[in-house]
Amino acid sequence: MSGQDAYSKSGVDIAAGHRATRLMRDAVRSTYTPAVLSDTGTFGGLFALDNLRDMARPVLVASTDGVGTKTMVAAKMGVWDSIGADLVNHCVNDILVQGAEPLFFLDYVASSKLDPEQIAAVVGGCARACRDVGAALLGGETAEMPGVYQPGEIDLVGTVVGVVDHSRIIDGTRIQAGDAIIALPSSGLHTNGYSLARQVLAHTNWTQPHSALGESIGEALLRVHRPYLDEVRALWGAEVDLRGLAHITGGGVVDNLPRILPQGLSAVIQRGTWKVPPIFKLIASLGDIAEAEMFHAFNMGLGMLLIIPAGEAEQVTALLPEAAHVGEIVAGQAGVRFDG
């Protein structure tokens, strides 16, 4: 028995891996900028830093994350490209809160049995999102691991590397009592809370339009995680004083907003000042879930929170009409209170 035949019988198909690589090659190359000095198939991606010479003190910012059990929603719906975009946008938002813009992205896709078309769709989604934010998809890994993952499902993880000039780092230290909290809306669950959502919605029809949603449950759950890079760039261009940014991911507003608050400051969010996407109302109703738990498990429509001087709130909402003034910073022990 040849080595390749033995490996195939153990559950790993090398030929399928090569086919997946061929299928995704053009999508990956479409993200390349002049800074990319390597091609697909190299052991490591090469990225030139010439453009950083314009910065007085460039600082690299990196983040790694995944899309959680949203992969299981993709499997149930048979839609694979959107979770690739979810992954890129989530990671880009995570470094954006510190003022960084993305340079390049790396992905990791693993499954029990490699389906080349499936993997190519996922990576194609990553490539599309990378093009949209101006990041190069510099490399990645496709792993076939029978016995580790369930058949028909995948694991998806990504790493983004970005850069910010040291003087422009956003770290929350300048946040003051009286500052305004401005929310940029989410498109839905983004990439968090899917274990609870799937449990609550397990016995509902995911493919037929739902009267409370205006679309099917599956479509609502797969809505792509929004990137906020363009909106923040617009605020930088208008010289808005962005004192803090909080990407509302796992742990919801309750856990994420306090991460950026200086000692002695707290946040008050006013209910009814933004539109809560109907998918959250449906989950809360069908699961009989208390409001406090909903705000701890989900973003509840608050995708990115901006902390700015109160006097600039009208300027921001005029520049970004979908933005909402949802609260303020107050003196007190770090935490979030919901009023109204």
C-alpha positions in Angstrom: 0.0 0.0 0.0 1.4 3.4 -1.0 1.9 6.1 1.6 -0.8 8.3 0.0 -3.3 5.4 -0.1 -2.6 4.7 3.6 -3.1 8.3 4.5 -6.4 8.5 2.5 -7.7 5.4 4.3 -6.8 7.1 7.6 -9.2 9.9 6.7 -6.9 12.5 5.2 -7.2 13.2 1.5 -4.1 15.1 0.3 -5.5 15.4 -3.2 -8.6 17.2 -1.9 -6.3 19.6 -0.1 -4.5 20.4 -3.3 -7.8 20.9 -5.1 -9.0 23.3 -2.4 -5.8 25.3 -2.8 -6.3 25.6 -6.5 -9.9 26.7 -6.1 -9.1 29.5 -3.7 -5.9 30.7 -5.3 -7.5 33.5 -7.5 -9.6 34.8 -4.6 -6.6 35.0 -2.4 -4.5 36.7 -5.0 -7.2 39.3 -5.6 -6.5 40.7 -2.1 -2.8 41.3 -2.8 -1.4 44.8 -2.7 2.1 46.0 -3.8 3.2 45.3 -0.2 2.7 41.5 -0.7 6.0 40.0 -1.8 5.0 36.3 -1.8 2.5 34.2 -3.6 0.2 31.4 -2.5 1.9 28.2 -1.5 4.9 29.7 0.2 5.8 28.6 3.8 5.3 32.1 5.0 3.7 35.3 3.7 5.9 38.3 3.0 4.6 41.8 3.6 6.7 44.9 3.0 6.4 47.7 5.5 7.5 50.6 3.3 4.2 52.5 3.8 4.8 52.7 7.5 7.6 55.2 6.9 5.0 58.0 6.9 4.3 57.2 10.6 6.4 58.8 13.4 6.2 55.6 15.5 4.2 52.8 13.9 2.8 50.2 16.3 1.6 46.8 15.1 -1.7 45.6 16.5 -2.8 41.9 16.2 -5.9 40.0 17.1 -7.1 36.4 16.7 -10.7 35.3 16.9 -13.2 32.9 15.5 -16.9 32.8 14.5 -17.9 30.3 17.2 -20.9 28.0 16.5 -22.1 30.2 13.7 -20.3 27.6 11.6 -23.1 25.2 12.6 -25.7 27.6 11.3 -23.7 27.8 8.0 -23.7 24.0 7.9 -27.5 23.8 8.5 -28.2 26.3 5.8 -25.6 25.1 3.4 -24.1 28.6 3.0 -20.4 28.9 3.6 -19.1 32.2 2.1 -20.7 34.5 4.7 -18.8 33.1 7.7 -15.5 33.9 6.0 -16.6 37.6 5.8 -17.8 37.4 9.4 -14.3 36.3 10.5 -12.4 39.1 8.8 -14.8 41.8 9.9 -14.8 40.7 13.5 -11.0 40.7 13.6 -10.7 44.1 11.9 -13.2 45.6 14.3 -11.2 44.2 17.3 -8.1 46.1 16.3 -10.0 49.2 15.1 -11.0 49.9 18.7 -7.4 50.8 19.4 -7.1 53.0 16.3 -5.4 50.4 14.0 -6.1 49.9 10.4 -5.6 46.3 8.9 -2.5 45.3 6.9 -3.0 41.6 6.4 -5.0 38.6 7.5 -4.4 34.9 8.0 -7.1 32.2 8.2 -7.3 28.7 9.6 -10.0 26.3 8.4 -10.3 22.8 9.8 -12.8 19.9 9.2 -13.1 16.2 9.7 -13.2 15.6 5.9 -12.0 18.2 3.5 -14.6 19.4 1.0 -12.7 21.6 -1.6 -15.7 23.5 -2.8 -16.8 24.2 0.8 -13.4 25.4 1.9 -13.0 27.5 -1.2 -16.3 29.2 -0.5 -15.2 30.0 3.1 -11.8 31.4 2.0 -13.5 33.3 -0.9 -15.7 35.0 1.7 -12.5 35.9 3.7 -11.0 37.3 0.5 -14.0 39.4 -0.4 -14.0 41.0 3.1 -10.3 41.5 2.9 -10.7 43.4 -0.4 -13.4 45.5 1.2 -11.2 46.7 4.1 -8.0 46.9 2.1 -6.2 44.0 3.8 -4.2 41.3 2.1 -5.1 37.7 2.7 -1.5 36.8 3.2 -1.8 33.1 4.1 -3.5 30.5 6.0 -3.9 26.8 6.8 -6.4 24.2 5.8 -6.5 21.2 8.1 -8.2 17.8 7.8 -8.6 16.2 11.2 -10.9 13.2 11.3 -12.0 12.3 14.8 -11.5 15.8 16.1 -14.3 17.6 14.3 -17.9 16.4 13.5 -18.7 15.3 9.9 -20.1 18.2 7.8 -18.9 20.9 10.2 -15.8 23.1 10.2 -13.8 25.3 12.6 -12.8 28.7 11.5 -10.2 31.1 13.0 -8.4 34.1 11.8 -5.6 36.5 12.7 -5.4 40.1 11.6 -2.3 42.4 11.9 -2.8 46.1 11.6 -0.9 49.3 12.4 -1.5 52.6 14.2 0.8 55.5 14.8 1.7 55.6 18.5 0.2 59.1 19.0 -3.1 57.9 17.6 -3.7 54.9 19.8 -7.1 54.8 21.3 -7.0 53.4 24.8 -9.8 55.0 26.7 -7.6 56.9 29.1 -9.1 60.3 28.0 -12.7 59.2 28.6 -14.4 61.6 31.1 -17.7 61.8 32.9 -20.2 63.6 30.7 -18.9 62.0 27.5 -21.5 60.8 25.0 -22.0 57.1 24.0 -22.8 56.8 20.3 -23.8 53.4 18.9 -23.3 52.1 15.4 -25.9 49.5 14.7 -25.2 45.8 14.3 -26.6 43.7 11.4 -27.8 41.0 13.9 -26.0 38.5 16.1 -22.7 39.1 14.3 -20.5 36.3 15.6 -21.6 35.8 19.2 -24.4 34.1 21.1 -25.1 31.4 18.6 -25.1 28.5 21.1 -28.0 30.1 22.9 -29.7 31.2 19.8 -29.5 27.7 18.2 -30.9 26.1 21.3 -33.9 28.5 21.5 -34.6 28.3 17.8 -33.9 24.6 17.3 -37.5 23.6 16.7 -38.5 26.5 14.4 -38.4 26.5 10.6 -35.3 28.2 9.5 -36.0 28.4 5.7 -39.5 29.9 5.5 -40.0 33.7 5.8 -40.9 34.6 9.4 -43.6 37.2 10.0 -41.6 38.8 12.9 -38.4 39.1 10.8 -39.3 39.9 7.3 -36.9 37.1 6.3 -36.2 33.5 7.3 -34.6 32.7 10.7 -31.6 31.2 8.8 -31.1 34.4 6.8 -31.3 36.5 10.0 -28.8 34.3 11.8 -26.4 34.4 8.9 -26.4 38.1 8.4 -22.7 39.1 8.0 -20.9 40.7 10.9 -20.5 44.4 10.0 -17.2 46.1 9.7 -17.0 49.6 11.0 -13.7 50.8 9.4 -15.3 53.1 6.9 -17.5 54.8 9.5 -14.5 55.4 11.9 -12.4 56.7 9.0 -15.1 59.2 8.3 -15.0 60.4 11.9 -11.2 60.7 11.8 -11.5 62.7 8.6 -14.0 65.0 10.4 -11.5 65.3 13.3 -14.0 63.9 15.8 -12.4 63.3 19.2 -12.8 59.5 19.5 -11.9 58.9 23.1 -12.9 55.2 23.2 -14.3 52.5 21.0 -15.9 49.2 22.2 -16.7 46.4 19.8 -19.7 44.6 21.3 -18.9 40.9 21.0 -19.1 37.9 23.5 -20.3 39.2 26.8 -22.4 41.9 25.2 -22.5 45.5 26.3 -22.3 44.4 29.9 -18.8 43.0 29.6 -17.3 44.9 26.7 -18.0 48.5 27.4 -16.4 48.5 30.9 -13.1 47.2 29.4 -12.3 50.6 28.0 -13.5 52.8 31.0 -10.9 54.4 33.3 -11.2 53.7 37.0 -14.0 55.7 38.6 -16.2 55.8 35.5 -19.4 54.0 34.6 -21.8 54.0 31.7 -25.5 54.6 31.5 -27.4 53.3 28.4 -30.9 54.7 27.7 -33.4 52.1 26.6 -35.4 53.0 23.5 -32.7 55.2 21.9 -31.8 52.6 19.2 -33.6 50.0 17.1 -33.2 46.4 18.5 -33.1 44.0 15.5 -36.2 41.7 15.6 -34.2 38.5 15.8 -33.2 39.4 19.4 -36.9 40.0 20.3 -37.8 36.6 18.8 -35.0 34.8 20.7 -36.0 36.5 24.0 -39.7 35.7 23.5 -39.3 32.1 22.4 -36.6 31.4 25.0 -38.3 33.4 27.8 -34.9 35.0 28.4 -34.6 37.9 30.8 -33.5 41.3 29.4 -30.3 41.2 31.6 -29.2 37.9 30.1 -30.0 39.1 26.6 -27.7 42.1 27.1 -25.0 39.8 28.4 -25.2 37.2 25.6 -25.9 39.4 22.6 -25.0 42.8 21.2 -28.8 43.7 21.0 -28.2 45.9 18.0 -25.3 47.8 19.4 -22.4 46.8 17.2 -19.8 49.4 18.0 -19.9 52.0 20.8 -18.1 55.3 20.4 -17.2 57.5 23.3 -16.9 61.2 22.3 -17.2 64.6 24.0 -20.9 65.4 24.5 -20.6 68.5 22.4 -19.7 66.5 19.3 -22.7 64.1 19.5 -24.8 66.1 17.0 -21.9 66.3 14.5 -21.4 62.5 14.6 -25.1 61.7 14.2 -25.3 64.2 11.3 -22.2 62.6 9.6 -23.5 59.1 10.2 -27.3 59.2 10.1 -27.6 55.5 11.3 -25.6 56.3 14.5 -27.6 56.8 17.7 -26.9 58.7 20.9 -27.6 56.0 23.4 -26.1 57.1 26.7 -23.4 58.8 28.6 -20.4 58.3 30.9 -20.9 59.0 34.6 -18.9 58.8 37.7 -19.1 55.5 39.5 -17.7 52.0 39.8 -17.0 50.5 36.3 -20.1 48.9 34.9 -23.2 49.5 32.7 -26.6 50.6 33.9 -29.7 50.6 31.7 -32.2 53.3 32.3 -35.6 54.2 30.8 
